[in-house]
């Protein structure tokens, strides 16, 4: 009989513990400490950003509206971010499909021992060794297998997960569309404000210089005491009040160009000009009834479409919770090889059928189903609340558009009157000694009315864009974004022309 002494048993039992402690000490010595970014890392990041901006197509002249839209679509970081998020969601949806396929696992290896794997048997009744020590395994052998397994329950859960991921990719697309629509509307508004800036900054700078010169002369007159102090001080106060108005107006105009530069991803310090039309393009009369716009909004608004996809996702979550409560059925088959010379059959195949059932899923499944049903109900309520908000937005945007048109017509008439007054005062200044302050005030009124007219036209364009946003109208959704900026701008211009000549501006109001 083979017997093992207690001392040897203790020694052999201490070896694994010593190995574990050694490994633990080695791992603790190799612990990874956080490493903050260095100055070189920050410089590399800044250089990478500059390179990304430098790769953009350079400006070749003044920018028109459609070129600004094209550059925003191509280079705006917010738009590109949503595009990447959409692509990630699509890739995740495609990757989920692989989880529904059977698992195919292959393994191969070679095993070596430093001694022979041998054993003997002992009688349960007598305690006497009944079989001499023997082995049935080579010291060195190779083994390989290829196993295919498929769990029906996992397939069902993966199927619903794949449907959810597919709907998530559609949600990402709707969010991208919303961002692009808002971006192009902001570009439209900023562009027309930039037009006002380029049109007025030259005149404004001349008037500023004129006011500063008048203020300097007024100070000289005050020091010479040739006029009453009260009169010259009042004159100076009025001049500096006009100067403050002009400075505020200039800040507004410069900020408009900076906003457009940000939207089309131009560096803030890069100078650029915009195309200034001789006359503002006239908007075709909109005669579509608001009820038709409401119906279109309920059908096409990205937020409502997204909520519909979210409803699908919530419904599939309910189905997943139900599927997890069922037992799992696993089918498997494998082909095996072992080079052990003691085996009678070194190659063999196996097939199996196994049923597993997690009873805890059965107990917790009802809570999961209830939670999923509540999420589904919440989505329905959220969609109804959003639908009411959408209808309100449509009506407000509809009224704002016509109000903006009326305000633009009024601002145009005021500017025409101010131009005539400025012309008459200029003639008076040549024929008689018209007060300098009065002439400056006339020029300032003309500048302000011109800016107000341009601002109101920008508001008309912005109101049209907001109305399109409120109903989910996306005239540029299917524009081909390939090619250079010029080609993309031409396609955007054609799309806009088709839209402005389309249903919105041809439908007659209901009687």
C-alpha positions in Angstrom: 0.0 0.0 0.0 1.2 3.5 -0.8 1.1 5.9 2.1 2.0 9.6 2.2 3.5 11.0 5.4 1.9 14.0 7.1 5.1 16.1 6.8 5.3 15.6 3.1 1.6 16.5 2.8 2.2 19.8 4.7 5.2 20.6 2.4 3.2 19.9 -0.7 0.2 21.9 0.6 2.4 24.9 1.4 3.8 25.1 -2.1 0.6 26.3 -3.8 0.1 28.9 -1.1 3.7 30.2 -1.5 3.1 30.4 -5.3 -0.1 32.4 -4.8 1.6 34.8 -2.4 4.5 35.3 -4.8 2.2 36.1 -7.6 0.2 38.6 -5.4 3.5 40.3 -4.5 4.6 40.5 -8.1 1.2 42.0 -9.2 1.2 44.6 -6.5 4.7 45.7 -7.5 3.5 46.1 -11.1 0.4 48.2 -10.1 -0.2 51.0 -12.7 -0.2 54.6 -11.4 -2.2 57.3 -13.3 0.0 59.4 -15.5 -1.2 63.0 -16.2 -0.8 64.5 -19.6 2.5 66.2 -20.2 3.2 69.5 -21.9 4.2 67.6 -25.0 0.8 65.8 -25.0 -1.0 69.1 -24.9 1.1 70.6 -27.7 0.5 67.5 -29.8 -3.3 67.8 -29.2 -3.3 71.5 -30.2 -1.2 70.7 -33.3 -3.6 68.0 -34.3 -6.5 70.4 -34.0 -4.7 73.0 -36.1 -4.0 70.4 -38.7 -7.6 69.3 -38.8 -8.6 72.9 -39.5 -5.8 73.4 -42.1 -7.1 70.4 -44.1 -10.3 72.3 -44.9 -10.7 73.7 -48.4 -9.4 77.3 -48.4 -11.5 80.3 -49.2 -11.2 81.6 -52.7 -13.3 84.7 -52.4 -16.5 86.1 -50.9 -18.9 83.4 -49.5 -22.5 83.2 -50.5 -25.3 81.6 -48.5 -25.1 78.2 -50.1 -21.3 78.1 -49.8 -21.7 78.9 -46.1 -24.2 76.0 -45.8 -21.9 73.7 -47.7 -18.9 74.5 -45.4 -21.1 74.0 -42.3 -22.2 70.6 -43.6 -18.7 69.5 -44.4 -16.7 71.0 -41.6 -18.8 72.0 -38.6 -17.7 69.8 -35.6 -21.2 69.5 -34.2 -22.5 68.1 -37.4 -19.6 65.8 -37.9 -20.0 64.5 -34.3 -23.6 63.5 -34.9 -22.5 61.8 -38.1 -19.9 59.7 -36.3 -22.4 58.9 -33.6 -24.8 57.7 -36.3 -22.1 55.5 -37.9 -21.2 54.0 -34.5 -24.9 53.1 -33.8 -25.1 51.5 -37.3 -21.9 49.5 -36.6 -23.2 48.4 -33.2 -26.4 47.2 -34.8 -24.5 45.1 -37.3 -22.2 43.7 -34.6 -25.2 42.6 -32.6 -26.4 40.3 -35.4 -23.4 38.1 -34.8 -24.6 37.2 -31.3 -27.6 35.4 -32.8 -25.3 32.9 -34.6 -24.1 29.6 -33.0 -20.9 29.7 -31.1 -18.0 28.0 -32.8 -15.0 27.4 -30.5 -11.8 25.7 -31.6 -8.9 24.8 -29.3 -5.6 23.1 -29.7 -2.6 22.6 -27.4 0.1 20.4 -26.1 0.5 19.2 -22.5 3.7 18.0 -20.8 4.3 16.7 -17.3 7.5 16.3 -15.4 6.4 12.9 -14.1 3.9 10.2 -14.9 0.2 10.7 -14.1 -0.4 7.4 -12.3 -2.9 6.2 -9.7 -4.1 3.0 -7.9 -7.4 1.9 -6.5 -8.4 1.0 -2.9 -11.2 -1.3 -1.8 -14.0 0.5 -0.2 -14.9 -2.6 2.0 -11.4 -3.7 3.1 -9.3 -0.6 2.6 -6.7 -2.7 0.8 -5.1 -1.6 -2.5 -7.0 -3.5 -5.2 -5.1 -2.4 -8.3 -1.4 -1.8 -8.7 -0.3 1.7 -9.6 -0.8 2.4 -13.3 -1.2 5.1 -15.9 -3.4 5.7 -18.9 -1.9 9.0 -20.2 1.4 9.9 -21.9 3.6 12.4 -20.3 3.4 14.6 -23.4 0.3 14.6 -25.6 -1.5 17.0 -28.0 -5.3 17.7 -28.0 -7.6 19.6 -30.3 -11.3 20.1 -30.7 -13.9 22.1 -32.6 -17.2 22.7 -30.9 -20.4 24.2 -32.2 -23.1 25.2 -29.7 -26.4 27.1 -30.0 -28.6 28.2 -27.1 -32.2 28.8 -28.2 -32.8 31.2 -25.3 -29.7 33.3 -26.0 -30.8 33.4 -29.6 -34.2 34.9 -28.6 -32.7 37.5 -26.3 -30.0 38.4 -28.9 -32.7 38.7 -31.6 -34.6 41.3 -29.6 -31.4 43.1 -28.7 -30.4 43.3 -32.4 -33.8 44.8 -33.1 -33.2 47.4 -30.4 -29.8 48.2 -31.7 -31.3 48.6 -35.2 -33.8 51.1 -33.9 -31.1 52.9 -31.9 -29.3 53.5 -35.2 -32.5 55.0 -36.6 -32.8 57.2 -33.5 -29.2 58.4 -34.1 -30.1 59.2 -37.7 -33.1 61.3 -36.5 -30.9 63.1 -34.0 -28.4 63.8 -36.7 -31.1 65.2 -39.0 -32.3 67.5 -36.2 -28.8 68.8 -35.6 -28.2 69.4 -39.4 -31.5 71.2 -39.7 -30.8 73.5 -36.8 -27.3 74.1 -38.0 -28.4 75.2 -41.5 -31.0 77.4 -40.0 -28.4 79.1 -37.8 -26.1 79.5 -40.8 -29.0 81.1 -42.7 -29.6 83.6 -39.9 -25.9 84.3 -39.3 -25.2 84.8 -43.0 -27.7 87.6 -43.4 -26.5 89.3 -40.3 -23.0 89.1 -41.7 -24.3 90.6 -44.9 -25.5 93.6 -42.9 -22.1 93.8 -41.2 -20.1 93.9 -44.5 -22.6 96.4 -45.9 -22.5 98.8 -43.0 -19.1 98.5 -41.4 -17.4 100.8 -43.9 -20.1 103.6 -43.5 -20.1 103.0 -39.7 -16.3 103.5 -39.4 -16.5 106.7 -41.4 -19.3 108.0 -39.1 -17.3 107.0 -36.0 -14.3 108.9 -37.3 -16.5 111.9 -38.0 -18.0 111.8 -34.5 -14.6 111.5 -32.8 -13.3 114.5 -34.8 -16.4 116.5 -33.8 -15.8 115.5 -30.1 -12.2 116.6 -30.3 -13.2 120.0 -31.8 -15.8 120.4 -29.1 -13.2 119.8 -26.4 -11.0 122.4 -28.0 -13.9 124.9 -28.1 -14.5 124.2 -24.4 -10.9 125.0 -23.5 -10.9 128.2 -25.6 -14.1 129.3 -23.8 -15.5 131.0 -26.9 -19.0 129.5 -26.2 -21.0 129.2 -23.0 -19.9 126.2 -21.0 -23.5 124.8 -20.7 -24.0 124.8 -24.5 -20.6 123.1 -25.3 -21.0 120.5 -22.5 -24.5 119.6 -23.8 -23.0 119.3 -27.3 -20.2 117.1 -26.0 -22.7 114.9 -24.1 -24.8 114.4 -27.2 -21.7 113.6 -29.3 -20.5 111.0 -26.9 -24.0 109.5 -26.6 -24.0 109.0 -30.4 -20.4 107.6 -30.2 -21.6 105.1 -27.7 -24.5 104.1 -29.9 -22.1 103.6 -32.9 -19.7 101.6 -30.9 -22.5 99.3 -29.7 -23.7 98.9 -33.2 -20.2 98.0 -34.4 -19.8 95.3 -31.8 -23.1 93.8 -32.9 -22.0 93.7 -36.5 -18.5 92.2 -35.8 -20.2 89.6 -33.5 -22.4 88.6 -36.4 -19.4 87.7 -38.6 -17.7 85.8 -35.8 -20.9 83.7 -35.3 -20.9 82.8 -39.0 -17.2 82.0 -38.9 -17.9 79.6 -35.9 -20.7 77.8 -37.7 -18.7 77.2 -40.9 -15.6 76.3 -38.8 -13.3 79.1 -39.9 -10.6 80.2 -37.4 -11.8 83.3 -35.5 -9.0 85.5 -36.7 -9.3 84.6 -40.4 -10.7 87.5 -42.4 -13.5 86.8 -44.9 -16.2 88.6 -46.7 -19.7 87.6 -47.8 -21.5 88.2 -51.1 -23.7 91.3 -50.7 -26.7 91.1 -53.0 -27.8 94.4 -54.5 -31.3 93.7 -53.3 -32.5 91.2 -50.7 -34.1 88.1 -52.5 -37.8 88.3 -52.2 -39.5 85.4 -50.4 -42.4 83.8 -52.4 -45.7 84.2 -50.6 -46.6 81.3 -48.4 -50.2 80.3 -48.6 -50.2 76.8 -47.1 -52.8 76.5 -44.4 -51.5 75.9 -40.8 -53.6 72.7 -40.5 -51.6 71.1 -43.3 -48.3 72.1 -41.5 -49.6 70.6 -38.3 -50.3 67.3 -40.0 -46.8 67.3 -41.6 -45.2 68.0 -38.3 -46.9 65.0 -36.7 -45.7 62.8 -39.5 -42.1 64.1 -40.0 -40.8 65.9 -36.9 -37.6 64.1 -35.9 -38.4 64.1 -32.1 -41.7 62.4 -32.8 -40.2 59.9 -35.1 -37.5 59.2 -32.5 -40.1 58.6 -29.9 -41.8 56.0 -32.2 -38.5 54.2 -32.4 -38.1 54.4 -28.6 -41.6 52.8 -28.4 -40.3 49.9 -30.5 -37.2 49.6 -28.2 -39.4 49.6 -25.1 -41.7 46.9 -26.6 -38.7 44.7 -27.4 -37.5 45.1 -23.8 -40.8 43.6 -22.6 -40.3 40.7 -25.0 -36.8 40.2 -23.8 -38.0 40.1 -20.2 -40.5 37.4 -21.1 -38.0 35.4 -23.0 -35.5 35.3 -20.1 -38.1 33.5 -18.0 -38.1 30.4 -20.3 -35.6 27.5 -19.9 -32.6 27.5 -22.2 -32.2 24.7 -24.7 -28.6 24.2 -25.8 -27.6 22.1 -28.8 -23.9 21.2 -29.3 -21.7 19.1 -31.5 -17.9 18.7 -31.5 -15.1 17.0 -33.2 -12.2 16.0 -30.9 -8.6 14.7 -31.2 -6.1 13.5 -28.6 -2.7 12.1 -29.3 -2.6 10.1 -26.0 -1.3 6.6 -27.1 -3.3 4.8 -24.4 -6.6 5.9 -26.0 -8.3 3.3 -28.2 -10.0 6.1 -30.3 -7.9 9.2 -30.7 -10.5 10.9 -32.9 -14.2 11.0 -31.9 -17.3 13.2 -32.3 -19.8 14.3 -29.7 -23.3 15.7 -29.8 -25.3 16.9 -26.9 -28.7 18.4 -25.8 -28.9 20.3 -22.6 -31.8 22.1 -20.9 -31.0 24.9 -18.3 -33.4 27.0 -16.3 -32.4 29.9 -14.1 -35.2 29.9 -11.6 -34.2 33.3 -10.3 -35.1 34.7 -13.7 -38.5 33.2 -13.3 -38.9 34.9 -9.9 -37.5 38.3 -11.0 -39.0 38.2 -14.5 -42.4 39.6 -13.4 -40.6 42.7 -12.0 -38.6 43.1 -15.1 -41.8 42.9 -17.3 -43.6 45.4 -15.1 -40.6 47.8 -15.3 -40.5 47.4 -19.1 -44.2 48.0 -19.4 -43.9 51.2 -17.3 -41.1 52.4 -19.6 -43.4 51.7 -22.6 -46.2 53.6 -21.0 -43.8 56.5 -20.1 -42.7 56.7 -23.8 -46.3 56.8 -24.9 -47.1 59.7 -22.5 -43.9 61.5 -23.5 -44.8 61.2 -27.2 -48.3 62.6 -26.6 -46.8 65.5 -24.6 -44.2 66.1 -27.3 -46.9 66.1 -30.0 -48.8 68.8 -28.2 -45.7 70.9 -27.8 -44.9 70.4 -31.5 -48.3 71.6 -32.6 -47.8 74.7 -30.4 -44.4 75.3 -32.0 -45.8 75.0 -35.5 -48.5 77.7 -34.8 -46.1 80.0 -33.1 -43.5 79.7 -35.9 -46.3 80.2 -38.5 -47.4 83.4 -36.9 -43.8 84.6 -36.4 -43.1 84.2 -40.1 -45.9 86.5 -41.2 -45.1 88.9 -38.4 -41.5 89.0 -39.5 -42.5 89.7 -43.1 -44.7 92.6 -42.0 -41.9 94.0 -39.8 -39.5 93.8 -42.7 -41.8 95.7 -44.9 -42.2 98.4 -42.2 -38.4 98.6 -41.6 -37.9 99.0 -45.4 -40.2 101.9 -45.5 -38.5 103.6 -42.5 -35.1 103.1 -44.1 -36.3 104.6 -47.4 -37.6 107.7 -45.5 -34.3 108.0 -43.6 -32.3 107.9 -46.8 -34.4 110.7 -48.3 -34.0 112.7 -45.1 -30.2 112.1 -45.1 -30.1 113.2 -48.7 -32.1 116.4 -48.0 -29.9 117.2 -44.9 -26.8 116.7 -47.0 -28.1 119.3 -49.5 -28.9 121.7 -46.7 -25.4 121.3 -45.2 -24.0 122.5 -48.5 -26.3 125.5 -48.8 -26.3 126.7 -45.2 -24.6 126.1 -42.0 -26.5 123.0 -40.8 -25.4 122.0 -37.3 -22.8 119.2 -37.3 -24.6 117.3 -34.5 -27.9 117.3 -36.5 -26.1 116.0 -39.6 -24.4 113.2 -37.5 -27.8 112.3 -36.0 -29.2 112.1 -39.5 -26.4 109.8 -40.7 -26.8 107.7 -37.5 -30.6 107.3 -38.1 -29.9 106.2 -41.6 -27.3 103.6 -40.4 -29.7 102.3 -37.7 -32.6 102.0 -40.1 -30.4 100.2 -42.6 -29.2 97.8 -39.9 -32.8 97.3 -38.7 -33.9 96.6 -42.2 -31.1 94.0 -42.7 -31.8 92.6 -39.2 -35.5 92.2 -40.0 -34.7 90.4 -43.3 -32.4 88.0 -41.3 -35.4 87.5 -39.0 -37.6 86.6 -42.0 -35.1 84.0 -43.1 -34.7 82.8 -39.6 -38.5 82.6 -39.1 -38.8 80.6 -42.4 -36.1 78.2 -41.1 -37.7 77.8 -37.7 -41.1 77.1 -39.4 -39.4 74.4 -41.5 -37.8 73.0 -38.3 -41.1 73.0 -36.4 -42.7 70.8 -39.1 -39.7 68.6 -39.7 -39.2 69.9 -43.2 -35.7 69.0 -44.3 -35.1 70.1 -47.9 -31.4 69.2 -47.7 -31.6 65.8 -46.1 -30.8 63.8 -49.3 -28.3 66.2 -50.9 -25.2 64.4 -52.1 -22.3 65.6 -50.0 -19.5 64.3 -52.2 -17.2 66.6 -54.2 -15.7 70.0 -53.4 -17.4 72.9 -51.6 -18.4 74.6 -54.9 -20.2 71.5 -56.2 -21.9 70.9 -52.8 -23.0 74.6 -52.7 -24.5 74.3 -56.2 -26.5 71.2 -55.2 -27.8 73.0 -52.0 -28.8 76.0 -54.1 -30.8 73.7 -56.5 -32.4 72.0 -53.6 -33.4 75.3 -52.0 -34.8 76.6 -55.3 -36.9 73.4 -55.7 -38.2 73.8 -52.2 -39.1 77.5 -52.5 -41.1 76.6 -55.7 -42.7 73.6 -54.1 -45.9 72.8 -52.2 -45.5 75.2 -49.4 -45.6 78.2 -51.6 -48.2 77.0 -54.2 -50.9 75.5 -52.0 -53.9 77.8 -51.7 -55.5 78.3 -48.3 -58.7 76.4 -47.5 -61.8 78.4 -48.0 
